[in-house]
Every structure is written in structure tokens, then in C-alpha cells.
Amino acid sequence: ITRVKDSETVPLMLVGNKCDKLTEREVSRDEGALMAKSLRCEFTETSAKTCVNVERSFYNVVRMIRQARDGGLPTKATKKKSKCSIL
């Protein structure tokens, strides 16, 4: 993606699926959130069976792509400079 899009910033979201199967979990919600934090990306859990967060996840990815395209995706390396206005 970096080579094709000529960009270091790639929108990334970690999605845990089958969140409706509570007794069959292999990864806890906290473990997923911790992994997403280490990858510096967003995290959500979904269930296609119960329609939990499926559509929202797609909307969030589209929002992230649009922000990246418009140059508005914040990164750790980018810091906002403070501004001072004197009137």
C-alpha cells in the first residue's frame, strides 16, 4: 500500500468477529484493545449473526480513508503547532 499510494499513513482497523459467542472466545475484548493500541489503530468487535457493529465498522473505515485522503488523519509523528494571535 505504501508503494502504490506513496503514503506512509495507512488507515488500519482491527476487527474482532463473532462477539456474540461469549463462551467460545479466544481473545478477550481487553486483549483486542491492547493489540490495537500496540498497532496504533482503532478496534471494534462485530457479530454478523446479531448485526452488532458490522455496518458501523464499514462506516468507520470509510471515514478513516476519507480523512487520510484529505490529509486529515492524525499520526503520532505529526504534532499541532500552537498559534498565537495578537489583536
N, CA, C and O atoms as a CHARMM CRD file, in Angstrom:
* protein
*
  348
    1    1 ILE  N      0.83900  -1.18900   0.00000 PROA 1      0.00000
    2    1 ILE  CA     0.00000   0.00000   0.00000 PROA 1      0.00000
    3    1 ILE  C      0.87600   1.24100   0.00000 PROA 1      0.00000
    4    1 ILE  O      0.59000   2.20500  -0.71000 PROA 1      0.00000
    5    2 THR  N      1.94500   1.22200   0.79600 PROA 2      0.00000
    6    2 THR  CA     2.83700   2.37500   0.85400 PROA 2      0.00000
    7    2 THR  C      3.43600   2.66900  -0.51000 PROA 2      0.00000
    8    2 THR  O      3.53000   3.83100  -0.90700 PROA 2      0.00000
    9    3 ARG  N      3.84400   1.63200  -1.23300 PROA 3      0.00000
   10    3 ARG  CA     4.45700   1.82400  -2.54800 PROA 3      0.00000
   11    3 ARG  C      3.43800   2.32900  -3.56000 PROA 3      0.00000
   12    3 ARG  O      3.73700   3.24300  -4.32900 PROA 3      0.00000
   13    4 VAL  N      2.25400   1.75900  -3.57300 PROA 4      0.00000
   14    4 VAL  CA     1.24000   2.11500  -4.56400 PROA 4      0.00000
   15    4 VAL  C      0.65500   3.49100  -4.28500 PROA 4      0.00000
   16    4 VAL  O      0.50000   4.29800  -5.20200 PROA 4      0.00000
   17    5 LYS  N      0.33100   3.76300  -3.03600 PROA 5      0.00000
   18    5 LYS  CA    -0.31300   5.02500  -2.67900 PROA 5      0.00000
   19    5 LYS  C      0.68300   6.13100  -2.37200 PROA 5      0.00000
   20    5 LYS  O      0.28900   7.28700  -2.21100 PROA 5      0.00000
   21    6 ASP  N      1.97900   5.79600  -2.28900 PROA 6      0.00000
   22    6 ASP  CA     3.02300   6.76300  -1.98400 PROA 6      0.00000
   23    6 ASP  C      2.70000   7.51700  -0.69700 PROA 6      0.00000
   24    6 ASP  O      2.76600   8.74500  -0.64100 PROA 6      0.00000
   25    7 SER  N      2.35100   6.75200   0.33400 PROA 7      0.00000
   26    7 SER  CA     1.98900   7.34600   1.61700 PROA 7      0.00000
   27    7 SER  C      2.42700   6.42400   2.73800 PROA 7      0.00000
   28    7 SER  O      2.32700   5.20300   2.62600 PROA 7      0.00000
   29    8 GLU  N      2.91400   7.01500   3.82000 PROA 8      0.00000
   30    8 GLU  CA     3.29600   6.23600   4.99500 PROA 8      0.00000
   31    8 GLU  C      2.09500   5.98600   5.89800 PROA 8      0.00000
   32    8 GLU  O      2.12300   5.07500   6.72600 PROA 8      0.00000
   33    9 THR  N      1.04200   6.78300   5.74800 PROA 9      0.00000
   34    9 THR  CA    -0.13200   6.67800   6.60400 PROA 9      0.00000
   35    9 THR  C     -1.17800   5.79800   5.92800 PROA 9      0.00000
   36    9 THR  O     -1.71400   6.14500   4.87600 PROA 9      0.00000
   37   10 VAL  N     -1.45700   4.66400   6.54300 PROA 10     0.00000
   38   10 VAL  CA    -2.44200   3.73200   6.00500 PROA 10     0.00000
   39   10 VAL  C     -3.52700   3.53700   7.05800 PROA 10     0.00000
   40   10 VAL  O     -3.22700   3.12000   8.17700 PROA 10     0.00000
   41   11 PRO  N     -4.78300   3.83200   6.72100 PROA 11     0.00000
   42   11 PRO  CA    -5.86100   3.60300   7.68800 PROA 11     0.00000
   43   11 PRO  C     -5.93400   2.12300   8.05500 PROA 11     0.00000
   44   11 PRO  O     -5.92000   1.25500   7.18200 PROA 11     0.00000
   45   12 LEU  N     -6.01000   1.84800   9.34800 PROA 12     0.00000
   46   12 LEU  CA    -5.99700   0.47200   9.82000 PROA 12     0.00000
   47   12 LEU  C     -6.98800   0.31200  10.95900 PROA 12     0.00000
   48   12 LEU  O     -7.04300   1.13900  11.86900 PROA 12     0.00000
   49   13 MET  N     -7.76900  -0.75900  10.90200 PROA 13     0.00000
   50   13 MET  CA    -8.71900  -1.05000  11.97400 PROA 13     0.00000
   51   13 MET  C     -8.65500  -2.54500  12.26900 PROA 13     0.00000
   52   13 MET  O     -8.71600  -3.37200  11.35900 PROA 13     0.00000
   53   14 LEU  N     -8.53500  -2.87700  13.53900 PROA 14     0.00000
   54   14 LEU  CA    -8.56100  -4.26300  13.97400 PROA 14     0.00000
   55   14 LEU  C     -9.99200  -4.61200  14.35800 PROA 14     0.00000
   56   14 LEU  O    -10.60100  -3.93400  15.18500 PROA 14     0.00000
   57   15 VAL  N    -10.52800  -5.67000  13.75500 PROA 15     0.00000
   58   15 VAL  CA   -11.92100  -6.05400  13.99500 PROA 15     0.00000
   59   15 VAL  C    -11.96000  -7.47700  14.53700 PROA 15     0.00000
   60   15 VAL  O    -11.47300  -8.41700  13.90700 PROA 15     0.00000
   61   16 GLY  N    -12.54900  -7.60900  15.71500 PROA 16     0.00000
   62   16 GLY  CA   -12.78600  -8.93500  16.28100 PROA 16     0.00000
   63   16 GLY  C    -14.18600  -9.37100  15.88300 PROA 16     0.00000
   64   16 GLY  O    -15.14600  -8.62400  16.07400 PROA 16     0.00000
   65   17 ASN  N    -14.31400 -10.57400  15.33200 PROA 17     0.00000
   66   17 ASN  CA   -15.63800 -11.01500  14.89200 PROA 17     0.00000
   67   17 ASN  C    -16.21800 -12.06000  15.84500 PROA 17     0.00000
   68   17 ASN  O    -15.53400 -12.56300  16.73600 PROA 17     0.00000
   69   18 LYS  N    -17.47100 -12.36500  15.63700 PROA 18     0.00000
   70   18 LYS  CA   -18.22000 -13.34300  16.44000 PROA 18     0.00000
   71   18 LYS  C    -18.27200 -12.95700  17.91700 PROA 18     0.00000
   72   18 LYS  O    -18.11500 -13.80800  18.79200 PROA 18     0.00000
   73   19 CYS  N    -18.49100 -11.68000  18.18700 PROA 19     0.00000
   74   19 CYS  CA   -18.55700 -11.22800  19.58000 PROA 19     0.00000
   75   19 CYS  C    -19.79900 -11.75800  20.29300 PROA 19     0.00000
   76   19 CYS  O    -19.91300 -11.63100  21.51200 PROA 19     0.00000
   77   20 ASP  N    -20.72800 -12.34800  19.54700 PROA 20     0.00000
   78   20 ASP  CA   -21.93100 -12.92300  20.15800 PROA 20     0.00000
   79   20 ASP  C    -21.64200 -14.26400  20.83500 PROA 20     0.00000
   80   20 ASP  O    -22.44600 -14.72200  21.64800 PROA 20     0.00000
   81   21 LYS  N    -20.53100 -14.89200  20.52400 PROA 21     0.00000
   82   21 LYS  CA   -20.18300 -16.19600  21.10500 PROA 21     0.00000
   83   21 LYS  C    -19.29500 -15.99400  22.33500 PROA 21     0.00000
   84   21 LYS  O    -18.08900 -16.23400  22.28900 PROA 21     0.00000
   85   22 LEU  N    -19.90400 -15.55400  23.42400 PROA 22     0.00000
   86   22 LEU  CA   -19.16500 -15.19300  24.62700 PROA 22     0.00000
   87   22 LEU  C    -18.41700 -16.37200  25.24600 PROA 22     0.00000
   88   22 LEU  O    -17.30400 -16.20000  25.74500 PROA 22     0.00000
   89   23 THR  N    -19.00400 -17.55100  25.22200 PROA 23     0.00000
   90   23 THR  CA   -18.36400 -18.70700  25.86200 PROA 23     0.00000
   91   23 THR  C    -17.27200 -19.33700  25.00100 PROA 23     0.00000
   92   23 THR  O    -16.47700 -20.13600  25.49500 PROA 23     0.00000
   93   24 GLU  N    -17.22900 -18.98600  23.72800 PROA 24     0.00000
   94   24 GLU  CA   -16.24300 -19.57100  22.81200 PROA 24     0.00000
   95   24 GLU  C    -15.13200 -18.59600  22.44600 PROA 24     0.00000
   96   24 GLU  O    -14.41400 -18.80800  21.47000 PROA 24     0.00000
   97   25 ARG  N    -14.99100 -17.53900  23.21800 PROA 25     0.00000
   98   25 ARG  CA   -13.97800 -16.51600  22.93700 PROA 25     0.00000
   99   25 ARG  C    -12.57100 -17.08900  22.99500 PROA 25     0.00000
  100   25 ARG  O    -12.25300 -17.90500  23.86000 PROA 25     0.00000
  101   26 GLU  N    -11.74300 -16.65500  22.07000 PROA 26     0.00000
  102   26 GLU  CA   -10.32600 -16.99700  22.11200 PROA 26     0.00000
  103   26 GLU  C     -9.49100 -15.77800  22.46100 PROA 26     0.00000
  104   26 GLU  O     -8.36600 -15.90600  22.94400 PROA 26     0.00000
  105   27 VAL  N    -10.04300 -14.59200  22.21600 PROA 27     0.00000
  106   27 VAL  CA    -9.36700 -13.33400  22.52700 PROA 27     0.00000
  107   27 VAL  C    -10.35600 -12.45500  23.27600 PROA 27     0.00000
  108   27 VAL  O    -11.47700 -12.24700  22.81100 PROA 27     0.00000
  109   28 SER  N     -9.95200 -11.94000  24.42400 PROA 28     0.00000
  110   28 SER  CA   -10.84500 -11.06600  25.18800 PROA 28     0.00000
  111   28 SER  C    -10.90700  -9.68600  24.54300 PROA 28     0.00000
  112   28 SER  O    -10.05700  -9.32300  23.73000 PROA 28     0.00000
  113   29 ARG  N    -11.91600  -8.93900  24.91600 PROA 29     0.00000
  114   29 ARG  CA   -12.05900  -7.57700  24.40800 PROA 29     0.00000
  115   29 ARG  C    -10.84100  -6.73700  24.79900 PROA 29     0.00000
  116   29 ARG  O    -10.33900  -5.94500  24.00100 PROA 29     0.00000
  117   30 ASP  N    -10.37700  -6.92100  26.03600 PROA 30     0.00000
  118   30 ASP  CA    -9.20700  -6.16800  26.50600 PROA 30     0.00000
  119   30 ASP  C     -7.95100  -6.52500  25.71700 PROA 30     0.00000
  120   30 ASP  O     -7.14300  -5.65000  25.40700 PROA 30     0.00000
  121   31 GLU  N     -7.78400  -7.80700  25.39200 PROA 31     0.00000
  122   31 GLU  CA    -6.63500  -8.22600  24.58600 PROA 31     0.00000
  123   31 GLU  C     -6.69500  -7.60900  23.19200 PROA 31     0.00000
  124   31 GLU  O     -5.67300  -7.18400  22.65200 PROA 31     0.00000
  125   32 GLY  N     -7.88200  -7.56200  22.61600 PROA 32     0.00000
  126   32 GLY  CA    -8.04900  -6.94200  21.30300 PROA 32     0.00000
  127   32 GLY  C     -7.73400  -5.46300  21.33500 PROA 32     0.00000
  128   32 GLY  O     -7.05700  -4.94100  20.44900 PROA 32     0.00000
  129   33 ALA  N     -8.23200  -4.78500  22.36900 PROA 33     0.00000
  130   33 ALA  CA    -7.96800  -3.34800  22.50800 PROA 33     0.00000
  131   33 ALA  C     -6.47800  -3.09000  22.71800 PROA 33     0.00000
  132   33 ALA  O     -5.93100  -2.12600  22.18200 PROA 33     0.00000
  133   34 LEU  N     -5.82700  -3.94500  23.49300 PROA 34     0.00000
  134   34 LEU  CA    -4.39100  -3.79700  23.73400 PROA 34     0.00000
  135   34 LEU  C     -3.59400  -4.01600  22.45000 PROA 34     0.00000
  136   34 LEU  O     -2.63300  -3.29500  22.18200 PROA 34     0.00000
  137   35 MET  N     -3.99200  -5.00300  21.66400 PROA 35     0.00000
  138   35 MET  CA    -3.32600  -5.26000  20.38600 PROA 35     0.00000
  139   35 MET  C     -3.50700  -4.07100  19.44400 PROA 35     0.00000
  140   35 MET  O     -2.56000  -3.65400  18.77700 PROA 35     0.00000
  141   36 ALA  N     -4.71700  -3.52800  19.39100 PROA 36     0.00000
  142   36 ALA  CA    -4.98100  -2.36600  18.53300 PROA 36     0.00000
  143   36 ALA  C     -4.13900  -1.17600  18.97400 PROA 36     0.00000
  144   36 ALA  O     -3.61600  -0.43300  18.14400 PROA 36     0.00000
  145   37 LYS  N     -4.01500  -1.00400  20.27100 PROA 37     0.00000
  146   37 LYS  CA    -3.19800   0.10600  20.78900 PROA 37     0.00000
  147   37 LYS  C     -1.74200  -0.07200  20.37500 PROA 37     0.00000
  148   37 LYS  O     -1.08200   0.89600  19.99700 PROA 37     0.00000
  149   38 SER  N     -1.23600  -1.30600  20.44300 PROA 38     0.00000
  150   38 SER  CA     0.15000  -1.55500  20.04400 PROA 38     0.00000
  151   38 SER  C      0.34500  -1.35000  18.54000 PROA 38     0.00000
  152   38 SER  O      1.43200  -0.97800  18.09900 PROA 38     0.00000
  153   39 LEU  N     -0.70900  -1.59300  17.75400 PROA 39     0.00000
  154   39 LEU  CA    -0.64500  -1.37900  16.30500 PROA 39     0.00000
  155   39 LEU  C     -0.99400   0.05300  15.91300 PROA 39     0.00000
  156   39 LEU  O     -0.89600   0.43400  14.74700 PROA 39     0.00000
  157   40 ARG  N     -1.40500   0.84200  16.91500 PROA 40     0.00000
  158   40 ARG  CA    -1.82200   2.24100  16.70200 PROA 40     0.00000
  159   40 ARG  C     -2.98400   2.32100  15.72100 PROA 40     0.00000
  160   40 ARG  O     -2.94900   3.06700  14.74300 PROA 40     0.00000
  161   41 CYS  N     -4.01400   1.53100  16.01200 PROA 41     0.00000
  162   41 CYS  CA    -5.19100   1.54900  15.15500 PROA 41     0.00000
  163   41 CYS  C     -6.44700   1.45900  16.01100 PROA 41     0.00000
  164   41 CYS  O     -6.37900   1.25400  17.22300 PROA 41     0.00000
  165   42 GLU  N     -7.57900   1.61200  15.36500 PROA 42     0.00000
  166   42 GLU  CA    -8.85500   1.50900  16.06100 PROA 42     0.00000
  167   42 GLU  C     -9.22200   0.04000  16.23700 PROA 42     0.00000
  168   42 GLU  O     -8.72400  -0.82700  15.52000 PROA 42     0.00000
  169   43 PHE  N    -10.10000  -0.22600  17.20400 PROA 43     0.00000
  170   43 PHE  CA   -10.53500  -1.59000  17.48100 PROA 43     0.00000
  171   43 PHE  C    -12.03900  -1.61500  17.67700 PROA 43     0.00000
  172   43 PHE  O    -12.61400  -0.72300  18.30000 PROA 43     0.00000
  173   44 THR  N    -12.66200  -2.64200  17.14000 PROA 44     0.00000
  174   44 THR  CA   -14.08200  -2.86100  17.36500 PROA 44     0.00000
  175   44 THR  C    -14.36200  -4.35400  17.30400 PROA 44     0.00000
  176   44 THR  O    -13.60500  -5.11900  16.70700 PROA 44     0.00000
  177   45 GLU  N    -15.45000  -4.75100  17.92500 PROA 45     0.00000
  178   45 GLU  CA   -15.89100  -6.13700  17.84900 PROA 45     0.00000
  179   45 GLU  C    -17.21700  -6.17200  17.10800 PROA 45     0.00000
  180   45 GLU  O    -18.05400  -5.28400  17.26300 PROA 45     0.00000
  181   46 THR  N    -17.39500  -7.20700  16.30500 PROA 46     0.00000
  182   46 THR  CA   -18.60100  -7.31400  15.49000 PROA 46     0.00000
  183   46 THR  C    -19.22300  -8.70100  15.60300 PROA 46     0.00000
  184   46 THR  O    -18.59700  -9.65800  16.05900 PROA 46     0.00000
  185   47 SER  N    -20.47100  -8.76900  15.17200 PROA 47     0.00000
  186   47 SER  CA   -21.16300 -10.05200  15.02500 PROA 47     0.00000
  187   47 SER  C    -22.07900  -9.94400  13.81500 PROA 47     0.00000
  188   47 SER  O    -23.02600  -9.15800  13.80800 PROA 47     0.00000
  189   48 ALA  N    -21.79000 -10.73300  12.80300 PROA 48     0.00000
  190   48 ALA  CA   -22.65600 -10.74600  11.62400 PROA 48     0.00000
  191   48 ALA  C    -23.99000 -11.40700  11.95600 PROA 48     0.00000
  192   48 ALA  O    -25.02200 -11.06200  11.38100 PROA 48     0.00000
  193   49 LYS  N    -23.96200 -12.35100  12.87900 PROA 49     0.00000
  194   49 LYS  CA   -25.17800 -13.07700  13.25300 PROA 49     0.00000
  195   49 LYS  C    -26.20300 -12.15600  13.90200 PROA 49     0.00000
  196   49 LYS  O    -27.39100 -12.22900  13.58900 PROA 49     0.00000
  197   50 THR  N    -25.74700 -11.28500  14.81000 PROA 50     0.00000
  198   50 THR  CA   -26.66400 -10.38300  15.51600 PROA 50     0.00000
  199   50 THR  C    -26.60600  -8.95400  14.97900 PROA 50     0.00000
  200   50 THR  O    -27.24700  -8.05500  15.52300 PROA 50     0.00000
  201   51 CYS  N    -25.84000  -8.74900  13.91400 PROA 51     0.00000
  202   51 CYS  CA   -25.70000  -7.42900  13.26500 PROA 51     0.00000
  203   51 CYS  C    -25.16700  -6.35700  14.21800 PROA 51     0.00000
  204   51 CYS  O    -25.61100  -5.21000  14.17500 PROA 51     0.00000
  205   52 VAL  N    -24.22900  -6.72800  15.06400 PROA 52     0.00000
  206   52 VAL  CA   -23.63100  -5.78000  16.00300 PROA 52     0.00000
  207   52 VAL  C    -22.37400  -5.17800  15.37900 PROA 52     0.00000
  208   52 VAL  O    -21.43400  -5.90100  15.04700 PROA 52     0.00000
  209   53 ASN  N    -22.35800  -3.86700  15.22200 PROA 53     0.00000
  210   53 ASN  CA   -21.20400  -3.07600  14.77600 PROA 53     0.00000
  211   53 ASN  C    -20.68400  -3.39700  13.37900 PROA 53     0.00000
  212   53 ASN  O    -19.62200  -2.89800  13.00800 PROA 53     0.00000
  213   54 VAL  N    -21.37800  -4.20000  12.59700 PROA 54     0.00000
  214   54 VAL  CA   -20.89200  -4.53700  11.25400 PROA 54     0.00000
  215   54 VAL  C    -20.92700  -3.30100  10.36700 PROA 54     0.00000
  216   54 VAL  O    -19.91300  -2.91500   9.78500 PROA 54     0.00000
  217   55 GLU  N    -22.08200  -2.69200  10.26700 PROA 55     0.00000
  218   55 GLU  CA   -22.22500  -1.50600   9.42300 PROA 55     0.00000
  219   55 GLU  C    -21.36900  -0.35400   9.95600 PROA 55     0.00000
  220   55 GLU  O    -20.72700   0.35900   9.18500 PROA 55     0.00000
  221   56 ARG  N    -21.36600  -0.18200  11.26000 PROA 56     0.00000
  222   56 ARG  CA   -20.58100   0.89200  11.87900 PROA 56     0.00000
  223   56 ARG  C    -19.09700   0.73300  11.56100 PROA 56     0.00000
  224   56 ARG  O    -18.40500   1.72500  11.33200 PROA 56     0.00000
  225   57 SER  N    -18.60400  -0.50000  11.54500 PROA 57     0.00000
  226   57 SER  CA   -17.19500  -0.74600  11.23600 PROA 57     0.00000
  227   57 SER  C    -16.86000  -0.30300   9.81900 PROA 57     0.00000
  228   57 SER  O    -15.82700   0.32600   9.58900 PROA 57     0.00000
  229   58 PHE  N    -17.72800  -0.62900   8.87300 PROA 58     0.00000
  230   58 PHE  CA   -17.50000  -0.19500   7.49300 PROA 58     0.00000
  231   58 PHE  C    -17.52700   1.32600   7.38700 PROA 58     0.00000
  232   58 PHE  O    -16.69000   1.91200   6.70100 PROA 58     0.00000
  233   59 TYR  N    -18.47600   1.96700   8.05600 PROA 59     0.00000
  234   59 TYR  CA   -18.53600   3.43000   8.03700 PROA 59     0.00000
  235   59 TYR  C    -17.27600   4.04000   8.63800 PROA 59     0.00000
  236   59 TYR  O    -16.76000   5.03600   8.13100 PROA 59     0.00000
  237   60 ASN  N    -16.78300   3.44400   9.71600 PROA 60     0.00000
  238   60 ASN  CA   -15.56600   3.96400  10.34400 PROA 60     0.00000
  239   60 ASN  C    -14.35700   3.83100   9.42500 PROA 60     0.00000
  240   60 ASN  O    -13.52700   4.73700   9.35900 PROA 60     0.00000
  241   61 VAL  N    -14.25400   2.71600   8.72000 PROA 61     0.00000
  242   61 VAL  CA   -13.14200   2.53700   7.78300 PROA 61     0.00000
  243   61 VAL  C    -13.23900   3.54500   6.64400 PROA 61     0.00000
  244   61 VAL  O    -12.23200   4.13000   6.24600 PROA 61     0.00000
  245   62 VAL  N    -14.43000   3.74900   6.12300 PROA 62     0.00000
  246   62 VAL  CA   -14.62000   4.74500   5.05800 PROA 62     0.00000
  247   62 VAL  C    -14.24400   6.13200   5.56300 PROA 62     0.00000
  248   62 VAL  O    -13.58800   6.89400   4.85200 PROA 62     0.00000
  249   63 ARG  N    -14.65400   6.46700   6.78500 PROA 63     0.00000
  250   63 ARG  CA   -14.30600   7.76000   7.37700 PROA 63     0.00000
  251   63 ARG  C    -12.79000   7.90400   7.48800 PROA 63     0.00000
  252   63 ARG  O    -12.24300   8.96200   7.17500 PROA 63     0.00000
  253   64 MET  N    -12.11200   6.85000   7.92900 PROA 64     0.00000
  254   64 MET  CA   -10.65400   6.88500   8.05900 PROA 64     0.00000
  255   64 MET  C     -9.98200   7.06700   6.70000 PROA 64     0.00000
  256   64 MET  O     -9.01200   7.81600   6.58100 PROA 64     0.00000
  257   65 ILE  N    -10.49200   6.38800   5.68100 PROA 65     0.00000
  258   65 ILE  CA    -9.92600   6.51500   4.33700 PROA 65     0.00000
  259   65 ILE  C    -10.11400   7.93300   3.81500 PROA 65     0.00000
  260   65 ILE  O     -9.19800   8.50700   3.22500 PROA 65     0.00000
  261   66 ARG  N    -11.29200   8.49500   4.02700 PROA 66     0.00000
  262   66 ARG  CA   -11.54100   9.87000   3.57500 PROA 66     0.00000
  263   66 ARG  C    -10.64700  10.86300   4.30200 PROA 66     0.00000
  264   66 ARG  O    -10.13300  11.79900   3.68900 PROA 66     0.00000
  265   67 GLN  N    -10.45900  10.67100   5.59400 PROA 67     0.00000
  266   67 GLN  CA    -9.58200  11.56400   6.34600 PROA 67     0.00000
  267   67 GLN  C     -8.14700  11.45700   5.84200 PROA 67     0.00000
  268   67 GLN  O     -7.45900  12.46800   5.70300 PROA 67     0.00000
  269   68 ALA  N     -7.69500  10.24000   5.57000 PROA 68     0.00000
  270   68 ALA  CA    -6.33900  10.05100   5.06600 PROA 68     0.00000
  271   68 ALA  C     -6.18000  10.68400   3.69100 PROA 68     0.00000
  272   68 ALA  O     -5.15900  11.30500   3.39600 PROA 68     0.00000
  273   69 ARG  N     -7.19600  10.52200   2.85800 PROA 69     0.00000
  274   69 ARG  CA    -7.15700  11.09200   1.51300 PROA 69     0.00000
  275   69 ARG  C     -7.11300  12.61300   1.56300 PROA 69     0.00000
  276   69 ARG  O     -6.41900  13.25000   0.76900 PROA 69     0.00000
  277   70 ASP  N     -7.85600  13.18900   2.49900 PROA 70     0.00000
  278   70 ASP  CA    -7.91100  14.64000   2.63200 PROA 70     0.00000
  279   70 ASP  C     -6.76900  15.19100   3.47400 PROA 70     0.00000
  280   70 ASP  O     -6.69600  16.39600   3.71700 PROA 70     0.00000
  281   71 GLY  N     -5.88300  14.31200   3.91600 PROA 71     0.00000
  282   71 GLY  CA    -4.74200  14.75900   4.70800 PROA 71     0.00000
  283   71 GLY  C     -5.08800  15.05100   6.14900 PROA 71     0.00000
  284   71 GLY  O     -4.34000  15.74400   6.83800 PROA 71     0.00000
  285   72 GLY  N     -6.21300  14.53300   6.61900 PROA 72     0.00000
  286   72 GLY  CA    -6.64600  14.85500   7.97200 PROA 72     0.00000
  287   72 GLY  C     -6.47200  13.74400   8.97900 PROA 72     0.00000
  288   72 GLY  O     -6.94800  13.86800  10.10700 PROA 72     0.00000
  289   73 LEU  N     -5.79900  12.65000   8.61100 PROA 73     0.00000
  290   73 LEU  CA    -5.61200  11.55500   9.54700 PROA 73     0.00000
  291   73 LEU  C     -4.45000  11.88300  10.46700 PROA 73     0.00000
  292   73 LEU  O     -3.31100  11.98100  10.01000 PROA 73     0.00000
  293   74 PRO  N     -4.71600  12.05300  11.75400 PROA 74     0.00000
  294   74 PRO  CA    -3.63000  12.40600  12.66600 PROA 74     0.00000
  295   74 PRO  C     -2.69000  11.22500  12.87100 PROA 74     0.00000
  296   74 PRO  O     -3.12400  10.07500  12.93500 PROA 74     0.00000
  297   75 THR  N     -1.41200  11.51900  12.97200 PROA 75     0.00000
  298   75 THR  CA    -0.41600  10.49400  13.23700 PROA 75     0.00000
  299   75 THR  C      0.37700  10.88300  14.46600 PROA 75     0.00000
  300   75 THR  O      0.34100  12.03900  14.88900 PROA 75     0.00000
  301   76 LYS  N      1.09200   9.93700  15.04200 PROA 76     0.00000
  302   76 LYS  CA     1.90600  10.21500  16.22200 PROA 76     0.00000
  303   76 LYS  C      3.02500  11.20000  15.88400 PROA 76     0.00000
  304   76 LYS  O      3.38500  12.03500  16.71400 PROA 76     0.00000
  305   77 ALA  N      3.57600  11.11000  14.67500 PROA 77     0.00000
  306   77 ALA  CA     4.69500  11.95600  14.29300 PROA 77     0.00000
  307   77 ALA  C      4.27100  13.39900  14.05200 PROA 77     0.00000
  308   77 ALA  O      5.09400  14.31000  14.14200 PROA 77     0.00000
  309   78 THR  N      3.01200  13.61200  13.75100 PROA 78     0.00000
  310   78 THR  CA     2.52200  14.94900  13.46500 PROA 78     0.00000
  311   78 THR  C      2.03300  15.60300  14.74600 PROA 78     0.00000
  312   78 THR  O      1.15200  15.08000  15.42800 PROA 78     0.00000
  313   79 LYS  N      2.61000  16.74100  15.05900 PROA 79     0.00000
  314   79 LYS  CA     2.16900  17.48400  16.23200 PROA 79     0.00000
  315   79 LYS  C      1.60200  18.81500  15.77500 PROA 79     0.00000
  316   79 LYS  O      2.12600  19.45100  14.86000 PROA 79     0.00000
  317   80 LYS  N      0.53600  19.22200  16.42000 PROA 80     0.00000
  318   80 LYS  CA    -0.03600  20.52000  16.10200 PROA 80     0.00000
  319   80 LYS  C      0.82800  21.60000  16.73200 PROA 80     0.00000
  320   80 LYS  O      1.21500  21.50800  17.89700 PROA 80     0.00000
  321   81 LYS  N      1.11800  22.60700  15.95500 PROA 81     0.00000
  322   81 LYS  CA     1.87700  23.72800  16.47900 PROA 81     0.00000
  323   81 LYS  C      0.91100  24.71300  17.10500 PROA 81     0.00000
  324   81 LYS  O     -0.16700  24.97800  16.57300 PROA 81     0.00000
  325   82 SER  N      1.31000  25.24200  18.22900 PROA 82     0.00000
  326   82 SER  CA     0.44300  26.21900  18.87600 PROA 82     0.00000
  327   82 SER  C      0.52700  27.53600  18.11900 PROA 82     0.00000
  328   82 SER  O      1.56200  27.88600  17.55100 PROA 82     0.00000
  329   83 LYS  N     -0.56600  28.23900  18.12600 PROA 83     0.00000
  330   83 LYS  CA    -0.63600  29.51100  17.42200 PROA 83     0.00000
  331   83 LYS  C     -0.97200  30.60300  18.41500 PROA 83     0.00000
  332   83 LYS  O     -1.67500  30.37800  19.40100 PROA 83     0.00000
  333   84 CYS  N     -0.47000  31.76200  18.14600 PROA 84     0.00000
  334   84 CYS  CA    -0.74700  32.90400  18.99800 PROA 84     0.00000
  335   84 CYS  C     -1.22500  34.04800  18.10900 PROA 84     0.00000
  336   84 CYS  O     -0.59100  34.37300  17.10500 PROA 84     0.00000
  337   85 SER  N     -2.32900  34.64200  18.47900 PROA 85     0.00000
  338   85 SER  CA    -2.85700  35.77400  17.72100 PROA 85     0.00000
  339   85 SER  C     -2.91000  36.98800  18.62800 PROA 85     0.00000
  340   85 SER  O     -3.45100  36.93000  19.73300 PROA 85     0.00000
  341   86 ILE  N     -2.35200  38.07400  18.15800 PROA 86     0.00000
  342   86 ILE  CA    -2.39500  39.32600  18.90900 PROA 86     0.00000
  343   86 ILE  C     -3.20800  40.30900  18.09900 PROA 86     0.00000
  344   86 ILE  O     -2.90000  40.57900  16.93900 PROA 86     0.00000
  345   87 LEU  N     -4.23800  40.83700  18.71000 PROA 87     0.00000
  346   87 LEU  CA    -5.10400  41.78500  18.01800 PROA 87     0.00000
  347   87 LEU  C     -4.87400  43.18000  18.52300 PROA 87     0.00000
  348   87 LEU  O     -5.51600  44.12000  18.05600 PROA 87     0.00000
